[in-house]
Amino acid sequence: MKIRNGRRGARSWAAVGVAVLLAGCASTPDGKGQISRGPFGVAPDGTPVDIYTLRNRQGAEARICTYGGIVVSLMVPDRQGRLGDVVLGYATLAEYIKENPYFGSLIGRYGNRIAKGKFVLDGKEYSLAVNNGPNHLHGGLKGFDKVVWQARAYLSDQGPALELTYLSPDGEEGYPGNLSVKALYTWREDNTLRLDYTATTDQPTILNLTQHSYFNLAGQGDIHGHEVMINANRFTPVDETLIPTGELRPVDGTPFDFRRPTAIGARINRADQQLKFGNGYDHNWAINNPTGQLELQARVYEPTSGRVLEVLSTEPGLQFYSGNFLDGTITGKGGWKYQFRHGFCMEPQHYPDSPNQPEFPSVVLRPGATYRNTIMYRFSVR
């Protein structure tokens, strides 16, 4: 299906927000984007799951399914212009359902850990699932990564877009309030995957949404040679269960100093207590001078492919995870066995365990307020 005749009066296609009814394919009038939709299987509760392909004029594409809002693949060019998939994952929905360490998923209601699965809000204690040692992780047993989102695809002036919505009912996974969430993915002409979250609630609640893609800019092998820059002077050290101690520790003189580009593997095996606790990097960095505006948090360069990933966000923290729990038992797309440190995550977020740490930036959302969070993964080459 083609969409023709670009404007109605003076309004742009983004303002019109034309929905794309995708039996096959649709493209923008100026040829800047294309969207297609196809079946991707059935969720455990019988709900059909679709997968959307968002493609820009260069042929780079993002494939996203409605189960968990998972980014199934990201095809971006290397310095020779050859397209390659830079995210870990599976070829089928059944594999995601069987075992998924959050590959490519939307994460909520609370990204990262909450100590002992408990928090107090307005004098009332809430209990959550304990699903990561003694702690609560990534929203619980059935977080946002395991639900089927409602989808609307359309062609914006920034590129093809996929709007996903979900109503999380009061009490789901122990969280208070009926929470209405929208996650808008836009695949831009400059090879940027932009994610705009908004949410509202009818009761006071806590909220910390993020995105959990595992990246490998070389497309295969370990990630030790990837060079990382993180715009942070401090990080939040953790205890042996990976809960922050409350300290904001300077990165100076530690393996956590990525203010200058440094290979992931350069210091990851040092005899450092924090690295031992995480079996590598699995920590939150406190981004310098957060303003709530979109700003660069991190940059990753992979020398063999020439690919560059820039991570921008409005969030005050960034969780950098170096794939320390991959162990070769998972076989992903193309038969690749995901071994130790074959992928890394860059998860813009609020700090872990913030509901229990009053000195950390607040994660409380109240009725009448709107939660907003923008994350951008921007790809280029050098």
C-alpha positions as a Markdown table, in Angstrom:
| # | Residue | x | y | z |
|---|---|---|---|---|
| 1 | Met | 0.0 | 0.0 | 0.0 |
| 2 | Lys | 1.4 | 3.4 | -0.9 |
| 3 | Ile | 0.5 | 6.7 | 0.8 |
| 4 | Arg | 0.3 | 9.5 | -1.6 |
| 5 | Asn | -0.2 | 13.3 | -1.7 |
| 6 | Gly | 1.9 | 14.7 | 1.1 |
| 7 | Arg | -0.2 | 17.4 | 2.8 |
| 8 | Arg | -3.6 | 18.5 | 4.0 |
| 9 | Gly | -3.4 | 22.3 | 4.0 |
| 10 | Ala | -0.4 | 23.5 | 5.9 |
| 11 | Arg | -0.1 | 20.5 | 8.2 |
| 12 | Ser | 2.8 | 18.0 | 8.0 |
| 13 | Trp | 2.4 | 14.3 | 7.9 |
| 14 | Ala | 3.6 | 14.2 | 11.5 |
| 15 | Ala | 0.8 | 16.6 | 12.6 |
| 16 | Val | -1.8 | 14.6 | 10.7 |
| 17 | Gly | -0.4 | 11.4 | 12.3 |
| 18 | Val | -1.8 | 9.1 | 9.5 |
| 19 | Ala | -2.0 | 5.5 | 10.8 |
| 20 | Val | -0.7 | 2.9 | 8.5 |
| 21 | Leu | -2.9 | -0.1 | 8.0 |
| 22 | Leu | -0.3 | -2.6 | 7.1 |
| 23 | Ala | -1.4 | -5.6 | 5.1 |
| 24 | Gly | 1.9 | -5.3 | 3.3 |
| 25 | Cys | 4.0 | -2.1 | 3.1 |
| 26 | Ala | 3.7 | 1.6 | 3.2 |
| 27 | Ser | 6.1 | 4.4 | 2.5 |
| 28 | Thr | 6.2 | 8.2 | 3.0 |
| 29 | Pro | 5.4 | 10.5 | 0.0 |
| 30 | Asp | 9.0 | 11.8 | -0.1 |
| 31 | Gly | 10.5 | 8.3 | 0.1 |
| 32 | Lys | 12.1 | 8.8 | 3.4 |
| 33 | Gly | 10.6 | 5.8 | 5.2 |
| 34 | Gln | 8.8 | 2.5 | 4.9 |
| 35 | Ile | 6.9 | 0.3 | 7.3 |
| 36 | Ser | 5.7 | -3.3 | 7.0 |
| 37 | Arg | 4.0 | -5.6 | 9.4 |
| 38 | Gly | 3.8 | -9.4 | 9.6 |
| 39 | Pro | 2.8 | -12.1 | 12.1 |
| 40 | Phe | 5.4 | -13.2 | 14.7 |
| 41 | Gly | 3.6 | -15.9 | 16.6 |
| 42 | Val | 1.2 | -16.1 | 19.6 |
| 43 | Ala | 1.8 | -15.2 | 23.2 |
| 44 | Pro | 1.3 | -17.7 | 26.0 |
| 45 | Asp | -2.2 | -16.3 | 26.6 |
| 46 | Gly | -3.2 | -16.7 | 23.0 |
| 47 | Thr | -2.8 | -13.1 | 21.9 |
| 48 | Pro | -1.4 | -12.7 | 18.4 |
| 49 | Val | 2.0 | -11.0 | 18.2 |
| 50 | Asp | 3.1 | -8.9 | 15.2 |
| 51 | Ile | 6.5 | -7.7 | 14.1 |
| 52 | Tyr | 7.0 | -4.4 | 12.4 |
| 53 | Thr | 9.9 | -3.5 | 10.1 |
| 54 | Leu | 10.8 | 0.2 | 10.0 |
| 55 | Arg | 13.2 | 1.1 | 7.1 |
| 56 | Asn | 14.8 | 4.4 | 6.1 |
| 57 | Arg | 15.9 | 5.6 | 2.7 |
| 58 | Gln | 19.5 | 4.1 | 3.2 |
| 59 | Gly | 18.0 | 0.7 | 3.7 |
| 60 | Ala | 18.9 | 0.5 | 7.4 |
| 61 | Glu | 16.1 | -1.0 | 9.4 |
| 62 | Ala | 14.7 | -1.7 | 12.9 |
| 63 | Arg | 12.5 | -4.7 | 13.5 |
| 64 | Ile | 10.3 | -4.5 | 16.6 |
| 65 | Cys | 7.6 | -6.9 | 17.9 |
| 66 | Thr | 4.6 | -6.2 | 20.0 |
| 67 | Tyr | 5.6 | -8.8 | 22.6 |
| 68 | Gly | 7.6 | -6.8 | 25.1 |
| 69 | Gly | 8.2 | -4.1 | 22.6 |
| 70 | Ile | 11.4 | -6.1 | 21.7 |
| 71 | Val | 13.9 | -4.7 | 19.2 |
| 72 | Val | 14.4 | -8.0 | 17.4 |
| 73 | Ser | 17.1 | -6.6 | 15.0 |
| 74 | Leu | 18.8 | -3.4 | 14.0 |
| 75 | Met | 20.5 | -3.4 | 10.6 |
| 76 | Val | 23.0 | -0.6 | 10.3 |
| 77 | Pro | 26.0 | 0.0 | 8.0 |
| 78 | Asp | 29.7 | -0.5 | 8.8 |
| 79 | Arg | 32.3 | 1.8 | 7.4 |
| 80 | Gln | 32.2 | 0.0 | 4.0 |
| 81 | Gly | 28.4 | 0.5 | 3.9 |
| 82 | Arg | 27.6 | -3.1 | 4.6 |
| 83 | Leu | 24.5 | -3.6 | 6.7 |
| 84 | Gly | 24.8 | -5.8 | 9.7 |
| 85 | Asp | 22.6 | -6.7 | 12.8 |
| 86 | Val | 24.0 | -5.1 | 15.9 |
| 87 | Val | 21.6 | -6.5 | 18.6 |
| 88 | Leu | 21.4 | -9.9 | 20.2 |
| 89 | Gly | 18.2 | -11.8 | 20.1 |
| 90 | Tyr | 16.2 | -14.6 | 18.5 |
| 91 | Ala | 14.6 | -15.4 | 15.2 |
| 92 | Thr | 11.3 | -16.5 | 16.6 |
| 93 | Leu | 8.8 | -15.5 | 19.3 |
| 94 | Ala | 8.9 | -19.0 | 20.8 |
| 95 | Glu | 12.5 | -18.6 | 21.7 |
| 96 | Tyr | 11.9 | -15.2 | 23.4 |
| 97 | Ile | 9.1 | -16.8 | 25.4 |
| 98 | Lys | 11.2 | -19.8 | 26.4 |
| 99 | Glu | 14.2 | -17.9 | 27.7 |
| 100 | Asn | 14.9 | -14.2 | 27.4 |
| 101 | Pro | 17.5 | -12.3 | 29.5 |
| 102 | Tyr | 15.6 | -9.1 | 28.5 |
| 103 | Phe | 17.0 | -9.1 | 24.9 |
| 104 | Gly | 15.8 | -5.8 | 23.3 |
| 105 | Ser | 12.9 | -5.4 | 25.7 |
| 106 | Leu | 10.9 | -2.5 | 27.1 |
| 107 | Ile | 11.5 | -2.6 | 30.9 |
| 108 | Gly | 9.0 | -1.6 | 33.6 |
| 109 | Arg | 7.5 | -0.8 | 35.9 |
| 110 | Tyr | 10.9 | -0.5 | 37.5 |
| 111 | Gly | 14.1 | -1.0 | 35.5 |
| 112 | Asn | 17.0 | -2.4 | 37.6 |
| 113 | Arg | 16.8 | -3.6 | 41.2 |
| 114 | Ile | 14.8 | -2.8 | 44.3 |
| 115 | Ala | 16.3 | -4.2 | 47.5 |
| 116 | Lys | 14.4 | -7.2 | 49.0 |
| 117 | Gly | 11.4 | -6.4 | 46.7 |
| 118 | Lys | 10.0 | -3.8 | 49.2 |
| 119 | Phe | 9.5 | 0.0 | 49.2 |
| 120 | Val | 7.5 | 2.5 | 51.2 |
| 121 | Leu | 5.4 | 5.2 | 49.5 |
| 122 | Asp | 3.4 | 7.7 | 51.5 |
| 123 | Gly | 3.8 | 5.6 | 54.6 |
| 124 | Lys | 2.6 | 2.4 | 53.1 |
| 125 | Glu | 4.9 | -0.6 | 52.4 |
| 126 | Tyr | 4.6 | -2.4 | 49.1 |
| 127 | Ser | 5.9 | -5.9 | 48.4 |
| 128 | Leu | 7.1 | -7.0 | 45.0 |
| 129 | Ala | 8.3 | -10.3 | 43.5 |
| 130 | Val | 11.8 | -11.3 | 44.5 |
| 131 | Asn | 13.2 | -12.5 | 41.2 |
| 132 | Asn | 16.9 | -11.7 | 41.3 |
| 133 | Gly | 18.6 | -13.3 | 44.3 |
| 134 | Pro | 17.1 | -11.4 | 47.3 |
| 135 | Asn | 15.9 | -8.5 | 45.2 |
| 136 | His | 13.3 | -7.4 | 42.7 |
| 137 | Leu | 14.5 | -6.9 | 39.1 |
| 138 | His | 13.0 | -5.2 | 36.0 |
| 139 | Gly | 9.4 | -5.2 | 37.0 |
| 140 | Gly | 9.0 | -8.7 | 38.4 |
| 141 | Leu | 7.9 | -12.1 | 37.1 |
| 142 | Lys | 5.8 | -10.6 | 34.3 |
| 143 | Gly | 7.2 | -7.1 | 33.6 |
| 144 | Phe | 6.6 | -5.0 | 30.6 |
| 145 | Asp | 9.0 | -7.2 | 28.7 |
| 146 | Lys | 6.5 | -10.1 | 28.8 |
| 147 | Val | 3.2 | -8.4 | 27.8 |
| 148 | Val | 1.7 | -7.8 | 24.4 |
| 149 | Trp | 1.5 | -4.1 | 23.6 |
| 150 | Gln | -1.2 | -2.4 | 21.5 |
| 151 | Ala | 0.4 | -1.0 | 18.3 |
| 152 | Arg | -0.2 | 1.8 | 15.9 |
| 153 | Ala | 2.3 | 2.4 | 13.1 |
| 154 | Tyr | 2.5 | 5.7 | 11.2 |
| 155 | Leu | 4.8 | 7.8 | 9.1 |
| 156 | Ser | 6.1 | 10.9 | 10.8 |
| 157 | Asp | 8.3 | 13.6 | 9.5 |
| 158 | Gln | 11.2 | 12.1 | 11.4 |
| 159 | Gly | 10.7 | 8.7 | 9.9 |
| 160 | Pro | 8.6 | 5.5 | 10.3 |
| 161 | Ala | 7.2 | 5.3 | 13.8 |
| 162 | Leu | 5.7 | 2.6 | 16.0 |
| 163 | Glu | 3.5 | 3.6 | 19.0 |
| 164 | Leu | 3.0 | 0.9 | 21.6 |
| 165 | Thr | 0.6 | 1.3 | 24.5 |
| 166 | Tyr | -0.1 | -0.7 | 27.6 |
| 167 | Leu | -2.4 | -0.3 | 30.6 |
| 168 | Ser | -0.8 | -1.8 | 33.7 |
| 169 | Pro | -3.6 | -2.4 | 36.2 |
| 170 | Asp | -3.5 | -1.5 | 39.9 |
| 171 | Gly | -1.6 | -4.1 | 41.8 |
| 172 | Glu | 0.1 | -5.7 | 38.8 |
| 173 | Glu | 3.3 | -7.2 | 40.1 |
| 174 | Gly | 2.6 | -5.5 | 43.4 |
| 175 | Tyr | 2.8 | -1.9 | 42.1 |
| 176 | Pro | 0.0 | 0.6 | 43.1 |
| 177 | Gly | -2.1 | 2.5 | 40.6 |
| 178 | Asn | -3.5 | 2.0 | 37.1 |
| 179 | Leu | -0.6 | 3.0 | 34.9 |
| 180 | Ser | -1.1 | 4.1 | 31.3 |
| 181 | Val | 2.1 | 3.8 | 29.3 |
| 182 | Lys | 3.1 | 4.8 | 25.8 |
| 183 | Ala | 6.3 | 3.9 | 24.2 |
| 184 | Leu | 7.0 | 5.5 | 20.8 |
| 185 | Tyr | 9.8 | 4.1 | 18.7 |
| 186 | Thr | 10.9 | 6.3 | 15.7 |
| 187 | Trp | 13.5 | 5.0 | 13.2 |
| 188 | Arg | 15.1 | 8.2 | 11.9 |
| 189 | Glu | 16.8 | 9.0 | 8.6 |
| 190 | Asp | 20.1 | 9.4 | 10.4 |
| 191 | Asn | 20.0 | 5.8 | 11.7 |
| 192 | Thr | 18.8 | 6.8 | 15.1 |
| 193 | Leu | 16.4 | 4.7 | 17.0 |
| 194 | Arg | 14.5 | 7.1 | 19.3 |
| 195 | Leu | 12.2 | 5.9 | 22.1 |
| 196 | Asp | 9.8 | 8.4 | 23.8 |
| 197 | Tyr | 8.1 | 7.1 | 26.9 |
| 198 | Thr | 5.1 | 8.8 | 28.5 |
| 199 | Ala | 3.0 | 7.6 | 31.4 |
| 200 | Thr | 0.2 | 8.6 | 33.8 |
| 201 | Thr | -1.3 | 7.1 | 36.9 |
| 202 | Asp | -4.4 | 7.4 | 39.0 |
| 203 | Gln | -2.6 | 6.7 | 42.3 |
| 204 | Pro | 0.9 | 7.6 | 43.6 |
| 205 | Thr | 3.3 | 5.0 | 42.3 |
| 206 | Ile | 7.0 | 4.5 | 41.4 |
| 207 | Leu | 8.2 | 4.3 | 37.8 |
| 208 | Asn | 11.6 | 3.8 | 36.1 |
| 209 | Leu | 11.4 | 2.8 | 32.4 |
| 210 | Thr | 14.3 | 1.8 | 30.2 |
| 211 | Gln | 15.3 | -0.2 | 27.1 |
| 212 | His | 17.4 | -3.4 | 27.3 |
| 213 | Ser | 19.0 | -4.1 | 24.0 |
| 214 | Tyr | 22.2 | -6.0 | 24.0 |
| 215 | Phe | 24.6 | -4.5 | 21.4 |
| 216 | Asn | 27.6 | -5.9 | 19.6 |
| 217 | Leu | 28.7 | -3.4 | 17.0 |
| 218 | Ala | 31.0 | -5.9 | 15.3 |
| 219 | Gly | 28.0 | -8.2 | 14.8 |
| 220 | Gln | 29.8 | -11.2 | 16.4 |
| 221 | Gly | 32.4 | -12.2 | 19.0 |
| 222 | Asp | 33.1 | -10.7 | 22.4 |
| 223 | Ile | 32.8 | -7.0 | 23.1 |
| 224 | His | 36.2 | -6.4 | 24.9 |
| 225 | Gly | 37.5 | -4.4 | 22.0 |
| 226 | His | 34.6 | -1.9 | 21.9 |
| 227 | Glu | 35.8 | 1.5 | 23.1 |
| 228 | Val | 33.5 | 3.2 | 25.6 |
| 229 | Met | 33.1 | 6.8 | 26.8 |
| 230 | Ile | 30.6 | 7.6 | 29.6 |
| 231 | Asn | 29.9 | 11.2 | 30.5 |
| 232 | Ala | 30.0 | 10.7 | 34.3 |
| 233 | Asn | 32.4 | 11.6 | 37.1 |
| 234 | Arg | 30.7 | 9.3 | 39.6 |
| 235 | Phe | 29.1 | 5.9 | 39.8 |
| 236 | Thr | 27.0 | 4.1 | 42.4 |
| 237 | Pro | 28.9 | 1.3 | 44.0 |
| 238 | Val | 26.9 | -1.8 | 45.0 |
| 239 | Asp | 26.9 | -4.5 | 47.6 |
| 240 | Glu | 27.3 | -8.2 | 46.8 |
| 241 | Thr | 23.6 | -8.4 | 45.7 |
| 242 | Leu | 24.1 | -5.4 | 43.3 |
| 243 | Ile | 22.1 | -3.0 | 45.4 |
| 244 | Pro | 23.6 | 0.5 | 45.6 |
| 245 | Thr | 25.2 | 1.4 | 48.9 |
| 246 | Gly | 24.0 | 5.0 | 48.7 |
| 247 | Glu | 27.5 | 6.4 | 47.9 |
| 248 | Leu | 28.2 | 8.4 | 44.8 |
| 249 | Arg | 31.9 | 7.4 | 44.3 |
| 250 | Pro | 34.3 | 9.3 | 42.0 |
| 251 | Val | 35.5 | 7.3 | 39.1 |
| 252 | Asp | 39.0 | 8.8 | 39.4 |
| 253 | Gly | 41.6 | 6.1 | 39.6 |
| 254 | Thr | 39.1 | 3.2 | 39.2 |
| 255 | Pro | 38.2 | 0.8 | 36.4 |
| 256 | Phe | 34.9 | 2.8 | 36.2 |
| 257 | Asp | 36.6 | 5.9 | 34.7 |
| 258 | Phe | 35.3 | 6.0 | 31.1 |
| 259 | Arg | 35.5 | 9.8 | 30.7 |
| 260 | Arg | 38.1 | 9.1 | 28.0 |
| 261 | Pro | 37.4 | 6.3 | 25.5 |
| 262 | Thr | 38.6 | 3.0 | 26.9 |
| 263 | Ala | 38.3 | -0.5 | 25.6 |
| 264 | Ile | 35.7 | -2.5 | 27.7 |
| 265 | Gly | 38.3 | -5.3 | 28.2 |
| 266 | Ala | 41.1 | -3.0 | 29.3 |
| 267 | Arg | 40.4 | -3.1 | 33.0 |
| 268 | Ile | 37.4 | -5.4 | 33.4 |
| 269 | Asn | 39.4 | -8.3 | 34.9 |
| 270 | Arg | 41.2 | -6.2 | 37.5 |
| 271 | Ala | 41.1 | -7.3 | 41.2 |
| 272 | Asp | 38.5 | -4.7 | 42.1 |
| 273 | Gln | 35.7 | -5.5 | 44.6 |
| 274 | Gln | 33.1 | -3.8 | 42.5 |
| 275 | Leu | 34.0 | -5.7 | 39.4 |
| 276 | Lys | 33.9 | -8.9 | 41.4 |
| 277 | Phe | 30.4 | -8.2 | 42.7 |
| 278 | Gly | 29.2 | -7.6 | 39.1 |
| 279 | Asn | 31.4 | -10.2 | 37.5 |
| 280 | Gly | 32.4 | -7.3 | 35.3 |
| 281 | Tyr | 30.5 | -4.0 | 34.7 |
| 282 | Asp | 26.9 | -4.0 | 35.9 |
| 283 | His | 26.7 | -0.6 | 37.5 |
| 284 | Asn | 24.9 | 2.7 | 37.3 |
| 285 | Trp | 26.8 | 5.9 | 36.4 |
| 286 | Ala | 25.6 | 9.2 | 37.6 |
| 287 | Ile | 25.5 | 11.4 | 34.5 |
| 288 | Asn | 27.2 | 14.7 | 34.8 |
| 289 | Asn | 24.9 | 17.7 | 35.5 |
| 290 | Pro | 21.6 | 16.1 | 34.4 |
| 291 | Thr | 19.1 | 18.8 | 33.3 |
| 292 | Gly | 16.2 | 16.6 | 32.2 |
| 293 | Gln | 17.0 | 17.6 | 28.6 |
| 294 | Leu | 18.3 | 15.3 | 26.0 |
| 295 | Glu | 22.1 | 15.0 | 26.3 |
| 296 | Leu | 24.9 | 12.6 | 25.4 |
| 297 | Gln | 25.4 | 9.9 | 28.0 |
| 298 | Ala | 27.8 | 7.5 | 26.3 |
| 299 | Arg | 29.6 | 6.8 | 23.0 |
| 300 | Val | 30.8 | 3.4 | 21.9 |
| 301 | Tyr | 33.2 | 2.8 | 19.0 |
| 302 | Glu | 34.0 | -0.6 | 17.5 |
| 303 | Pro | 37.3 | -0.4 | 15.5 |
| 304 | Thr | 37.0 | -3.4 | 13.1 |
| 305 | Ser | 33.6 | -2.3 | 11.7 |
| 306 | Gly | 34.0 | 1.4 | 12.3 |
| 307 | Arg | 30.5 | 1.5 | 13.8 |
| 308 | Val | 29.8 | 4.1 | 16.5 |
| 309 | Leu | 26.8 | 4.1 | 18.9 |
| 310 | Glu | 25.9 | 7.3 | 20.7 |
| 311 | Val | 23.4 | 7.0 | 23.6 |
| 312 | Leu | 21.4 | 10.1 | 24.5 |
| 313 | Ser | 18.8 | 10.5 | 27.2 |
| 314 | Thr | 16.9 | 12.7 | 29.5 |
| 315 | Glu | 17.6 | 10.4 | 32.5 |
| 316 | Pro | 20.0 | 11.1 | 35.3 |
| 317 | Gly | 21.7 | 7.6 | 35.3 |
| 318 | Leu | 23.1 | 5.0 | 32.9 |
| 319 | Gln | 23.4 | 1.3 | 33.6 |
| 320 | Phe | 26.3 | -0.2 | 31.7 |
| 321 | Tyr | 26.2 | -4.0 | 31.6 |
| 322 | Ser | 28.9 | -6.0 | 29.9 |
| 323 | Gly | 27.0 | -9.2 | 29.3 |
| 324 | Asn | 28.6 | -11.0 | 32.3 |
| 325 | Phe | 25.8 | -13.6 | 32.7 |
| 326 | Leu | 25.9 | -14.8 | 29.1 |
| 327 | Asp | 27.4 | -18.3 | 29.3 |
| 328 | Gly | 27.0 | -20.0 | 25.9 |
| 329 | Thr | 23.8 | -21.8 | 26.8 |
| 330 | Ile | 21.7 | -19.4 | 24.6 |
| 331 | Thr | 21.8 | -19.8 | 20.8 |
| 332 | Gly | 20.5 | -16.7 | 19.0 |
| 333 | Lys | 20.0 | -15.5 | 15.5 |
| 334 | Gly | 22.1 | -17.3 | 12.8 |
| 335 | Gly | 23.1 | -20.0 | 15.2 |
| 336 | Trp | 25.4 | -17.7 | 17.2 |
| 337 | Lys | 26.0 | -19.1 | 20.7 |
| 338 | Tyr | 26.1 | -16.1 | 23.1 |
| 339 | Gln | 29.1 | -16.6 | 25.2 |
| 340 | Phe | 30.5 | -14.6 | 28.1 |
| 341 | Arg | 30.5 | -10.8 | 27.3 |
| 342 | His | 29.3 | -11.2 | 23.7 |
| 343 | Gly | 26.9 | -8.2 | 24.2 |
| 344 | Phe | 26.7 | -5.0 | 26.2 |
| 345 | Cys | 23.7 | -2.9 | 27.4 |
| 346 | Met | 23.4 | 0.8 | 27.8 |
| 347 | Glu | 20.3 | 1.5 | 29.8 |
| 348 | Pro | 19.4 | 5.1 | 30.6 |
| 349 | Gln | 17.4 | 5.2 | 33.8 |
| 350 | His | 17.0 | 6.5 | 37.3 |
| 351 | Tyr | 19.3 | 5.0 | 39.9 |
| 352 | Pro | 18.7 | 1.4 | 41.1 |
| 353 | Asp | 16.8 | 1.1 | 44.4 |
| 354 | Ser | 15.8 | 4.7 | 44.3 |
| 355 | Pro | 12.5 | 4.1 | 46.2 |
| 356 | Asn | 14.6 | 3.1 | 49.2 |
| 357 | Gln | 17.4 | 5.7 | 48.9 |
| 358 | Pro | 15.9 | 9.2 | 49.5 |
| 359 | Glu | 19.2 | 10.9 | 48.5 |
| 360 | Phe | 18.7 | 9.6 | 44.9 |
| 361 | Pro | 16.6 | 11.4 | 42.3 |
| 362 | Ser | 12.9 | 10.6 | 42.9 |
| 363 | Val | 11.0 | 8.0 | 40.9 |
| 364 | Val | 7.6 | 8.8 | 42.4 |
| 365 | Leu | 4.8 | 9.6 | 39.9 |
| 366 | Arg | 1.6 | 11.1 | 41.1 |
| 367 | Pro | -1.9 | 11.6 | 39.6 |
| 368 | Gly | -2.0 | 14.7 | 37.4 |
| 369 | Ala | 1.7 | 14.5 | 36.4 |
| 370 | Thr | 3.1 | 12.9 | 33.2 |
| 371 | Tyr | 6.2 | 10.8 | 33.2 |
| 372 | Arg | 8.5 | 11.6 | 30.3 |
| 373 | Asn | 11.7 | 9.8 | 29.3 |
| 374 | Thr | 13.5 | 9.9 | 25.9 |
| 375 | Ile | 16.2 | 7.5 | 24.9 |
| 376 | Met | 18.1 | 7.7 | 21.6 |
| 377 | Tyr | 20.5 | 5.1 | 20.1 |
| 378 | Arg | 22.3 | 6.9 | 17.3 |
| 379 | Phe | 24.5 | 4.9 | 14.8 |
| 380 | Ser | 27.2 | 6.3 | 12.6 |
| 381 | Val | 30.7 | 5.2 | 11.3 |
| 382 | Arg | 34.2 | 6.5 | 11.3 |
